[in-house]
Amino acid sequence: MVPADGGFSVPDDVRTRMVTAYAALGDGLVVVDTERETATRASALDGRALECLAVHPDAPDRPVVGTFESGLYRSTDAGETFERVDEFGADAVMSAAFAPGDPDELWAGTEPSRVYRSTDAGDSWAELDGLTDLDSADEWSFPPRPHTHHVRWLEPHPTDPERWYVAVEAGALVRTDDRGETWRDRVPDGRIDNHTLATHPDAPDRVWVAAGDGYAESDDAGETWRVLEEGLDRTYCWSVAVDAGDPDRVLVSAARSAREAHTAARAETYVYRKEGDGEWERLDDAGLPVGEGVTRPVLARGDAGEFLALSNRGLFRTDDAGDSWTAVDVQWPEGFESATARGLAVV
């Protein structure tokens, strides 16, 4: 990565363009070819109250999608068709993630908070017991539905297949070091209202978290946390993405409150960038819609310097670490402007 006019550029000979973006909206999935700028709606998922999606880079035609009321769905043809995974027993699937080294190992988190694992691409499942036996579990509660809580995010360690991080909304960020046989409870300086986690293969024990109670980083696999919010004028953080080419460069989306993050009529959200332990910089006037009327963007990283952002203003892309953004010019579903993005996966 080399500086360019005070920003960042990626040499053409190391840039590999992303092709497919799976964009989950509140009530449907859109499959976007970012090069041809075409979009196809996955009609089988229309009206399904989508919550999450995941796809493995080694199996780009096999996305999985979690819904709030009708369970887990999977495709084997890049989203042209989907089938409900009847073997998965829960209805409210809030998070899903693949093991980095195995496209057949899939984890899923639910409401109420439970974690399940499949090692055969979703054909069969096993619950990983003990999560709600942790001491902090009695304090877990999701404010809109205070009688319950859920696993909002699952993040695998990038090099250790035994270690996974589990973000409970709201209540704890916990860890397993043995693929779910046992669980380690939250630590005192961890975040509580967890939304999104990120890791990086070049810094395997670092963890980044965007949470309703702020932004934090860990350098020791979640044993301790540093709250780094200088320059971050909004601290209800939703999505975080780390530059594939530089683990010291991170983007986050944030608002003042949940209402300003999720509700289009009241929305006011922004995207910020940080280098190392420096101050956050708000990415205004860079081609990415932010501010009033914009629901919190979901962020995803591509290659070095490359990010995508999905909001109710569309899908936007940067090749220079956020200095400039361009819209992926496709036709979005009717009513998209009032929607809230639920997930974004790029392969």
HELIX and SHEET records of a PDB file:
HELIX    1   1 ASP A   12  VAL A   14  5                                   3    
HELIX    2   2 SER A   43  LEU A   45  5                                   3    
HELIX    3   3 LEU A  131  ASP A  133  5                                   3    
HELIX    4   4 ASP A  135  GLU A  139  5                                   5    
HELIX    5   5 ALA A  258  HIS A  262  1                                   5    
HELIX    6   6 ALA A  264  ARG A  266  5                                   3    
HELIX    7   7 PHE A  336  SER A  338  5                                   3    
SHEET    1   A 2 VAL A   2  ALA A   4  0                                        
SHEET    2   A 2 GLY A   7  SER A   9 -1                                        
SHEET    1   B 4 THR A  38  ALA A  42  0                                        
SHEET    2   B 4 GLY A  28  ASP A  33 -1                                        
SHEET    3   B 4 THR A  20  LEU A  25 -1                                        
SHEET    4   B 4 GLY A 343  VAL A 346 -1                                        
SHEET    1   C 4 LEU A  50  HIS A  56  0                                        
SHEET    2   C 4 ALA A  59  THR A  67 -1                                        
SHEET    3   C 4 LEU A  72  ARG A  74 -1                                        
SHEET    4   C 4 GLU A  83  ARG A  84 -1                                        
SHEET    1   D 4 VAL A  93  ALA A  99  0                                        
SHEET    2   D 4 ASP A 102  THR A 110 -1                                        
SHEET    3   D 4 VAL A 115  SER A 118 -1                                        
SHEET    4   D 4 ALA A 126  GLU A 127 -1                                        
SHEET    1   E 3 HIS A 150  PRO A 156  0                                        
SHEET    2   E 3 TRP A 164  GLU A 169 -1                                        
SHEET    3   E 3 ALA A 172  THR A 176 -1                                        
SHEET    1   F 4 ASN A 194  ALA A 198  0                                        
SHEET    2   F 4 VAL A 207  ALA A 211 -1                                        
SHEET    3   F 4 GLY A 214  SER A 218 -1                                        
SHEET    4   F 4 ARG A 226  VAL A 227 -1                                        
SHEET    1   G 4 TYR A 236  VAL A 242  0                                        
SHEET    2   G 4 ARG A 249  ALA A 255 -1                                        
SHEET    3   G 4 GLU A 268  GLU A 275 -1                                        
SHEET    4   G 4 GLU A 281  ARG A 282 -1                                        
SHEET    1   H 4 TYR A 236  VAL A 242  0                                        
SHEET    2   H 4 ARG A 249  ALA A 255 -1                                        
SHEET    3   H 4 GLU A 268  GLU A 275 -1                                        
SHEET    4   H 4 GLY A 291  GLU A 292 -1                                        
SHEET    1   I 4 VAL A 298  ARG A 301  0                                        
SHEET    2   I 4 PHE A 307  SER A 311 -1                                        
SHEET    3   I 4 GLY A 314  THR A 318 -1                                        
SHEET    4   I 4 THR A 326  ALA A 327 -1                                        
END                                                                             
